[in-house]
Amino acid sequence: MRDGLAAVRGGWAVRGGWAPRRDGLAARRGGWAAARRLLWTAAAAALFLTPAAAQGWARAKVERSPRHHEWVTVRHGNRAVQVFIAYPQASEKRPAVLIIHEIFGMTDWVRDVADEVAAAGYIAVAPDLLSGMGPGGGDSDAFPDQSARVKAVSELDPEQITADLDAAADYAEKLPSFNGQLMVAGFCWGGGQSFRYATHRPGLTAAFVFYGPPPSPAAMRRITAPVYGFYAGLDARISATVPDTTREMKAAGKFYQPVVYAGAGHGFMRAGEAPDATPGNRKARQQAWQRWRRILARLRKR
C-alpha cells in the first residue's frame, strides 16, 4: 500500500491495527485555542519523563557530520532570530524544510534533525523561537533549566511565532541553492505550529506534523498544501484528535494523510533515537523517517 501503511480506517492510516477513539475532544469543551494549550501542556508533562536536555549523543552526531552548518541572524521589526541551517551535499538546487522545535526550545536534537534532513538532500532551516527571550536577552540556551524553557515557549505570542517563521522562511527562499520549494515540519509543540503555519503561508509544498494538535476547522479552510501527520499509538491526548481532523480536513477539501505508529509514545522521533530508546519508539522512528524521506523524494521538483 502507499507509503507502506499497515491499515486504513476511514481515510487515515494505523500501523499495528490500533485506532484512537473518536470522542469529540475539546472542541466541545471550551474552544480550539484552549484545547491546544491543554494538549501542549499535557504533552510537555509527558516528555519530562524522557529528559530533552540530556542530548550528548545528539550533539556528538552533529559534531561528526560532514555537512556544512551555520548560524545566521534573521531580523524583522525589533526581533533578531537565531537560525540554524544545515546544507545538503548536492550539486543542484534543493528544497528547503523549515524545522519547528519542540516545546523545549532549540536543542542539540533539533540540530540533529536538521542535519538528518540535510543528509536526505534538503536545506534544513531551524529557527530558535526563544531568540532574545531568555534571561539577559539570551536564546534557548540562556534559560536556567528545561522547565523555564517549556514555560517560555508555551507563553510565546502566536503572532510573534508566525513572524519569526516567516522571517526564517523568507531567508531560506533567498538562498542561492534554494530550488523554489518550501516545506515545514514540526515536532510536539512544533507539530501544532507546523499545522498552524500551513493555515497562514500560501505556496508551501507540504506540511509535516509530528504528534501535534490541529488548528480549528475554520483555519483549516485556508490550507493550500498537503498535510502529512505522524502520530504515536500511546499518545491518545494527541492521536485522539486524528479522526475529527480527518473528517474536518476532508470537509474542507484538503489533503491530510495521518499515520499512527503503534507502540510509540509522544516524542518518539527524539526518544526513538536516544541510546535508551524503547523498542516501540525505536521502530516508530525508523518507520516514520522512511515514510518522511519517501514523501520528500516524491514531492521534490526534478
C-alpha positions as CSV (number, residue, x, y, z in Angstrom):
1,M,0.0,0.0,0.0
2,R,1.1,3.6,-0.5
3,D,3.8,4.6,1.9
4,G,3.7,1.1,3.4
5,L,0.7,1.8,5.6
6,A,-0.4,-1.2,7.6
7,A,-4.1,-0.4,7.6
8,V,-6.6,2.3,6.6
9,R,-9.5,3.2,8.7
10,G,-11.9,5.9,7.4
11,G,-9.3,7.7,5.4
12,W,-6.4,7.6,7.9
13,A,-3.8,5.0,8.5
14,V,-2.8,3.0,11.5
15,R,0.3,0.9,12.0
16,G,-0.3,-2.2,14.1
17,G,-4.1,-2.0,13.9
18,W,-4.7,0.5,16.8
19,A,-7.1,3.4,16.2
20,P,-7.7,6.2,18.7
21,R,-11.2,6.6,20.0
22,R,-13.4,9.3,18.5
23,D,-14.5,11.4,21.5
24,G,-15.1,14.8,20.0
25,L,-12.4,16.1,22.3
26,A,-12.1,19.7,23.4
27,A,-13.9,21.4,20.6
28,R,-16.9,20.8,22.7
29,R,-15.1,21.8,25.9
30,G,-14.0,25.4,25.7
31,G,-12.8,26.1,22.2
32,W,-9.8,25.2,20.0
33,A,-7.3,27.6,21.4
34,A,-7.9,26.3,25.0
35,A,-7.8,22.7,23.7
36,R,-4.4,23.3,22.0
37,R,-3.0,24.8,25.2
38,L,-4.2,21.8,27.2
39,L,-2.7,19.3,24.7
40,W,0.7,21.1,24.6
41,T,0.8,21.2,28.4
42,A,0.0,17.6,28.7
43,A,2.5,16.6,26.1
44,A,5.2,18.6,27.8
45,A,4.4,16.9,31.1
46,A,4.8,13.5,29.5
47,L,8.0,14.4,27.8
48,F,9.6,15.4,31.1
49,L,9.8,11.7,31.7
50,T,12.4,11.5,29.0
51,P,14.7,14.5,29.5
52,A,15.2,16.5,26.4
53,A,18.2,18.3,27.9
54,A,20.4,15.2,28.1
55,Q,21.3,15.0,24.5
56,G,25.1,14.5,24.4
57,W,24.5,11.7,21.8
58,A,22.7,14.2,19.5
59,R,25.5,16.8,19.9
60,A,28.1,14.2,19.1
61,K,26.3,13.3,15.9
62,V,26.0,16.9,14.8
63,E,29.7,17.5,15.5
64,R,30.7,14.4,13.4
65,S,28.6,15.4,10.5
66,P,30.4,16.1,7.2
67,R,27.7,18.6,6.1
68,H,28.0,22.4,6.3
69,H,26.2,24.0,9.3
70,E,25.9,27.7,10.1
71,W,24.0,30.0,12.4
72,V,22.6,33.2,10.9
73,T,20.7,36.1,12.5
74,V,17.4,36.9,10.7
75,R,15.9,40.3,11.5
76,H,12.3,41.6,11.3
77,G,10.9,44.5,13.2
78,N,12.6,44.6,16.5
79,R,13.3,40.9,16.5
80,A,16.7,39.2,15.9
81,V,16.0,35.4,15.3
82,Q,18.9,33.0,15.5
83,V,18.5,30.3,12.8
84,F,20.5,27.1,12.5
85,I,20.9,26.0,8.8
86,A,22.2,22.6,7.6
87,Y,23.0,22.2,3.9
88,P,22.9,19.0,1.9
89,Q,25.9,17.9,-0.1
90,A,24.4,18.4,-3.5
91,S,25.4,19.6,-7.0
92,E,22.0,21.2,-7.8
93,K,19.5,23.5,-6.1
94,R,17.3,21.8,-3.4
95,P,14.1,22.4,-1.5
96,A,14.1,23.9,2.0
97,V,12.4,22.4,5.1
98,L,11.6,24.8,7.9
99,I,12.0,22.9,11.1
100,I,10.0,24.0,14.2
101,H,11.4,22.8,17.5
102,E,9.6,21.1,20.4
103,I,8.3,22.9,23.4
104,F,11.9,22.6,24.9
105,G,13.2,25.3,22.5
106,M,16.3,24.9,20.4
107,T,18.2,21.8,21.5
108,D,21.0,19.6,20.2
109,W,18.4,17.1,19.0
110,V,16.8,19.8,16.8
111,R,20.1,20.5,15.2
112,D,20.5,16.7,14.8
113,V,17.1,16.6,13.0
114,A,18.2,19.4,10.7
115,D,21.4,17.6,9.9
116,E,19.5,14.4,9.0
117,V,17.1,16.4,6.8
118,A,20.2,17.8,5.1
119,A,21.6,14.3,4.8
120,A,18.5,13.3,2.9
121,G,19.2,16.1,0.4
122,Y,17.3,19.2,1.7
123,I,18.2,22.5,3.1
124,A,17.1,22.5,6.8
125,V,16.3,25.8,8.4
126,A,15.6,25.7,12.1
127,P,14.8,29.0,13.9
128,D,15.2,29.3,17.7
129,L,11.8,30.8,18.6
130,L,13.1,31.7,22.0
131,S,15.7,34.1,20.4
132,G,16.1,37.1,22.7
133,M,13.5,35.8,25.1
134,G,15.9,34.3,27.7
135,P,17.5,35.9,30.7
136,G,19.6,38.9,29.7
137,G,18.1,38.8,26.2
138,G,19.6,35.4,25.6
139,D,18.3,32.5,23.5
140,S,17.1,29.0,24.4
141,D,20.4,28.1,26.0
142,A,20.2,31.1,28.3
143,F,17.3,29.6,30.4
144,P,18.3,28.0,33.7
145,D,16.5,24.7,33.1
146,Q,14.1,22.8,31.0
147,S,11.0,23.9,32.9
148,A,11.8,27.5,32.3
149,R,12.2,26.9,28.6
150,V,8.8,25.0,28.5
151,K,7.1,27.9,30.3
152,A,8.6,30.4,27.9
153,V,7.7,28.5,24.8
154,S,4.1,27.9,25.9
155,E,3.7,31.6,26.5
156,L,5.0,32.8,23.2
157,D,2.8,35.2,21.3
158,P,1.3,33.4,18.2
159,E,1.8,36.5,16.1
160,Q,5.5,36.6,17.0
161,I,5.9,32.9,16.3
162,T,4.3,33.4,12.8
163,A,6.5,36.5,12.1
164,D,9.7,34.6,13.2
165,L,8.8,31.6,11.0
166,D,8.1,34.0,8.1
167,A,11.4,35.7,8.5
168,A,13.2,32.3,8.5
169,A,11.3,31.1,5.5
170,D,11.9,34.3,3.6
171,Y,15.6,33.9,4.3
172,A,15.6,30.4,3.0
173,E,13.8,31.4,-0.2
174,K,16.6,33.8,-0.9
175,L,19.4,31.3,-0.6
176,P,21.2,30.7,-3.9
177,S,20.9,26.9,-3.5
178,F,17.1,27.0,-2.9
179,N,15.0,25.4,-5.7
180,G,11.7,27.2,-5.0
181,Q,10.1,24.5,-2.9
182,L,9.4,25.3,0.8
183,M,8.1,22.8,3.3
184,V,7.5,22.9,7.0
185,A,7.9,20.3,9.7
186,G,7.4,20.5,13.4
187,F,7.6,18.2,16.5
188,C,5.4,18.2,19.6
189,W,4.5,21.8,20.2
190,G,6.2,22.5,16.9
191,G,4.0,19.9,15.3
192,G,1.0,22.0,16.2
193,Q,2.8,25.1,14.9
194,S,3.6,23.4,11.7
195,F,-0.1,22.6,11.1
196,R,-1.0,26.2,12.1
197,Y,1.7,27.7,9.8
198,A,0.1,25.8,6.9
199,T,-3.1,27.8,7.5
200,H,-1.0,31.0,7.2
201,R,1.5,30.7,4.4
202,P,0.4,30.0,0.9
203,G,2.7,28.3,-1.5
204,L,4.1,25.7,0.8
205,T,4.9,22.4,-0.9
206,A,3.9,20.3,2.1
207,A,3.5,20.4,5.9
208,F,4.6,17.6,8.2
209,V,3.0,17.4,11.6
210,F,4.7,15.2,14.2
211,Y,2.4,14.5,17.1
212,G,1.0,18.0,17.2
213,P,-2.6,19.2,17.7
214,P,-4.7,20.5,14.8
215,P,-5.9,24.1,14.1
216,S,-9.5,25.0,14.2
217,P,-11.8,23.7,11.4
218,A,-12.3,27.3,10.2
219,A,-8.5,27.8,9.9
220,M,-8.1,24.5,8.0
221,R,-10.0,26.1,5.1
222,R,-7.0,28.4,4.5
223,I,-4.6,25.5,4.0
224,T,-3.2,25.1,0.5
225,A,-0.5,22.4,1.0
226,P,-0.9,18.7,1.6
227,V,-0.5,17.8,5.3
228,Y,1.1,14.6,6.4
229,G,0.7,13.5,10.1
230,F,2.9,11.3,12.2
231,Y,1.3,10.2,15.5
232,A,2.0,7.9,18.4
233,G,-0.2,5.0,19.4
234,L,0.4,5.5,23.1
235,D,-0.4,9.2,22.9
236,A,-4.2,9.4,22.9
237,R,-4.3,13.0,24.1
238,I,-2.9,14.0,20.7
239,S,-3.8,11.0,18.5
240,A,-7.4,11.0,19.5
241,T,-7.8,14.2,17.5
242,V,-7.0,12.4,14.3
243,P,-10.4,11.1,13.4
244,D,-12.1,14.5,13.8
245,T,-9.2,16.2,12.0
246,T,-9.5,13.7,9.1
247,R,-13.2,14.5,8.8
248,E,-12.8,18.2,9.0
249,M,-9.9,18.4,6.5
250,K,-12.0,16.2,4.1
251,A,-15.0,18.5,4.5
252,A,-12.7,21.5,3.7
253,G,-11.4,19.7,0.6
254,K,-7.9,19.5,1.9
255,F,-5.3,16.7,1.7
256,Y,-4.5,15.1,5.0
257,Q,-2.7,11.8,5.4
258,P,-2.0,10.8,9.0
259,V,-0.3,7.6,10.3
260,V,-0.4,6.4,13.9
261,Y,2.6,4.3,14.9
262,A,1.5,1.5,17.3
263,G,3.6,1.1,20.5
264,A,5.2,4.6,20.3
265,G,4.9,7.3,22.8
266,H,4.7,11.1,22.4
267,G,8.1,12.4,21.2
268,F,9.1,9.2,19.5
269,M,11.2,10.9,16.9
270,R,13.6,12.0,19.6
271,A,13.1,9.3,22.2
272,G,13.4,6.6,19.5
273,E,16.9,7.9,18.6
274,A,18.2,8.0,22.2
275,P,20.6,5.3,23.4
276,D,17.9,4.1,25.9
277,A,15.0,4.0,23.3
278,T,12.2,1.6,23.9
279,P,11.6,-0.9,21.1
280,G,8.3,0.8,20.3
281,N,9.8,4.2,20.0
282,R,12.8,3.0,18.0
283,K,10.6,1.1,15.5
284,A,8.2,4.0,15.1
285,R,11.1,6.5,14.5
286,Q,12.6,4.2,11.8
287,Q,9.2,3.8,10.1
288,A,8.4,7.5,10.3
289,W,11.8,8.5,8.9
290,Q,11.4,6.1,6.0
291,R,8.0,7.4,5.2
292,W,9.1,11.1,5.5
293,R,12.0,10.5,3.2
294,R,9.8,8.8,0.6
295,I,7.3,11.7,0.7
296,L,10.1,14.3,0.4
297,A,11.6,12.5,-2.5
298,R,8.2,12.2,-4.2
299,L,7.5,15.9,-3.8
300,R,10.9,17.2,-4.9
301,K,10.9,19.0,-8.2
302,R,13.4,17.4,-10.6
